[in-house]
Amino acid sequence: MPQEKFSQILPKDWDGKFPFTNDSDEDFIFTWAKKAYMFPARKTVDMMKMNFNETPRGVQQIRMFAAKQWAEREFFKGNESKKLESVEKDAQGYAKLHSFQNARTYTDIDLKDNIQRCLIPLPEANALVGEAQVRNTEAEIHVNDEGAPVTAPIKDQAKSLDPSGILVN
């Protein structure tokens, strides 16, 4: 059953809070349902006080999603991500251009410690909520910096390109 991986019941000793801790030196902005939530640096926020319009189990899933995003941000600021970006070198220190390399990636196990840091209580604060900036990616792809269209509609697919590759209407 696909839902088995999700928390099915609340703990018996649950105190009605779902704390989320931003244990870094910079604020963390998390977007959910077109709203941006700013978690202050070095503070703990009770996510049950936030207006997600969700059941406690739903808030728990949102908290887990936010924790993973925060953990990824911290992971890429750390030394482990630098190893992923490094170039394999030979004995003389030159880059191996044609060497076989394993794919450099990370897993949830690499994020586990950072995710757990989201549960460590710090002084409490409230998150700030605002409207998330929504990018209209489709419009950005089809217009230049001045807002003029860059892709003209093709009238005849068979004759759309001349030998030089220029679009012909």
C-alpha positions as CSV (number, residue, x, y, z in Angstrom):
1,M,0.0,0.0,0.0
2,P,1.6,3.3,-1.1
3,Q,0.5,5.2,2.1
4,E,2.5,2.8,4.3
5,K,5.5,5.1,4.1
6,F,3.5,8.0,5.6
7,S,2.8,8.5,9.2
8,Q,-0.6,6.8,9.8
9,I,-1.3,7.8,13.4
10,L,-0.1,10.5,15.8
11,P,2.0,9.5,18.8
12,K,0.0,8.8,22.0
13,D,2.0,11.4,23.9
14,W,1.6,14.1,21.1
15,D,1.5,17.5,22.7
16,G,-0.3,19.2,19.8
17,K,2.8,20.8,18.3
18,F,4.9,20.0,15.3
19,P,8.2,22.0,15.8
20,F,10.4,22.9,12.9
21,T,13.8,24.3,13.7
22,N,15.9,26.4,11.3
23,D,19.3,25.6,12.8
24,S,21.3,27.8,10.4
25,D,22.6,31.4,10.4
26,E,20.2,32.5,7.6
27,D,16.5,32.6,7.3
28,F,14.8,29.7,5.4
29,I,12.0,30.3,2.9
30,F,9.7,27.4,2.2
31,T,7.0,27.5,-0.4
32,W,3.8,25.6,0.0
33,A,0.4,26.1,-1.8
34,K,1.5,29.4,-3.4
35,K,2.5,30.8,0.0
36,A,6.0,31.6,1.1
37,Y,6.9,30.8,4.8
38,M,10.0,32.5,6.2
39,F,11.5,30.6,9.2
40,P,13.8,32.8,11.2
41,A,17.4,31.7,11.7
42,R,18.3,29.8,14.8
43,K,14.6,29.6,15.9
44,T,11.9,26.9,16.3
45,V,8.4,27.4,14.8
46,D,5.3,25.4,15.7
47,M,3.9,24.4,12.3
48,M,0.5,23.6,13.9
49,K,0.1,27.4,14.4
50,M,0.5,28.0,10.7
51,N,-2.6,28.1,8.6
52,F,-2.1,25.2,6.2
53,N,-5.7,24.1,6.3
54,E,-4.5,20.5,6.8
55,T,-5.1,17.8,9.3
56,P,-2.3,17.1,11.8
57,R,-1.1,14.3,9.7
58,G,-1.0,16.6,6.7
59,V,1.0,19.2,8.6
60,Q,3.4,16.4,9.6
61,Q,3.9,15.6,5.9
62,I,4.5,19.3,5.1
63,R,7.0,19.5,7.9
64,M,8.9,16.5,6.6
65,F,8.9,18.0,3.1
66,A,10.2,21.4,4.5
67,A,12.9,19.5,6.5
68,K,14.2,17.8,3.4
69,Q,14.3,21.1,1.5
70,W,16.2,22.7,4.4
71,A,18.5,19.7,4.7
72,E,19.3,19.9,0.9
73,R,20.1,23.6,1.2
74,E,22.5,23.0,4.1
75,F,24.0,19.9,2.4
76,F,24.9,22.0,-0.7
77,K,26.5,24.7,1.6
78,G,28.7,22.1,3.3
79,N,31.9,20.2,2.4
80,E,30.2,17.0,1.3
81,S,28.7,18.7,-1.8
82,K,32.2,20.1,-2.7
83,K,33.3,16.5,-3.0
84,L,30.5,15.9,-5.5
85,E,31.6,18.8,-7.6
86,S,35.3,18.0,-7.5
87,V,37.1,16.7,-10.5
88,E,38.8,13.3,-10.4
89,K,42.6,13.8,-10.7
90,D,45.5,11.6,-11.5
91,A,48.7,11.1,-9.5
92,Q,50.3,14.3,-10.9
93,G,47.2,16.4,-10.0
94,Y,45.9,16.7,-13.5
95,A,42.2,16.3,-14.3
96,K,41.4,12.9,-15.7
97,L,39.3,13.8,-18.8
98,H,38.5,10.4,-20.0
99,S,38.4,8.4,-16.8
100,F,35.5,6.2,-15.7
101,Q,33.7,7.8,-12.8
102,N,30.8,6.8,-10.7
103,A,27.9,9.2,-10.8
104,R,28.3,11.7,-8.1
105,T,25.1,12.1,-6.2
106,Y,23.6,12.1,-2.7
107,T,20.9,10.1,-1.0
108,D,18.5,10.7,1.9
109,I,21.1,9.0,4.1
110,D,23.4,11.9,3.4
111,L,20.6,14.3,4.5
112,K,19.6,12.4,7.6
113,D,21.7,14.4,10.1
114,N,20.5,17.7,8.7
115,I,16.9,16.6,8.7
116,Q,17.3,15.6,12.4
117,R,18.6,19.1,13.2
118,C,15.1,20.4,12.2
119,L,13.8,18.7,15.4
120,I,16.3,20.1,17.9
121,P,14.4,22.8,19.9
122,L,15.7,26.3,19.9
123,P,14.0,29.5,21.1
124,E,10.5,29.8,19.6
125,A,9.4,32.3,17.1
126,N,6.7,32.7,14.5
127,A,7.2,32.2,10.8
128,L,6.3,35.1,8.4
129,V,3.8,34.2,5.7
130,G,3.5,36.0,2.3
131,E,2.5,35.2,-1.2
132,A,5.0,33.2,-3.1
133,Q,6.5,34.6,-6.3
134,V,5.2,32.5,-9.1
135,R,7.3,32.5,-12.3
136,N,5.5,32.3,-15.6
137,T,8.1,30.0,-17.2
138,E,6.2,29.6,-20.4
139,A,6.1,33.4,-21.0
140,E,9.8,33.7,-20.1
141,I,10.7,31.1,-22.7
142,H,8.7,32.7,-25.5
143,V,9.7,36.3,-25.1
144,N,13.0,38.2,-25.1
145,D,14.1,40.7,-22.5
146,E,12.0,43.5,-24.1
147,G,8.9,41.3,-24.0
148,A,8.7,40.7,-27.7
149,P,7.9,37.2,-28.9
150,V,10.9,35.2,-30.0
151,T,9.1,32.1,-31.4
152,A,6.9,32.8,-34.4
153,P,4.1,30.4,-35.1
154,I,4.9,27.9,-37.9
155,K,2.3,28.0,-40.6
156,D,3.6,25.1,-42.7
157,Q,5.5,22.4,-40.8
158,A,6.9,20.9,-44.0
159,K,8.4,24.2,-45.2
160,S,9.2,25.8,-41.8
161,L,13.0,25.8,-42.2
162,D,15.0,26.9,-45.2
163,P,18.5,25.4,-45.8
164,S,20.2,28.1,-43.5
165,G,17.9,27.1,-40.6
166,I,15.9,30.3,-40.6
167,L,12.2,30.1,-39.7
168,V,10.0,30.8,-42.8
169,N,6.3,31.7,-42.3
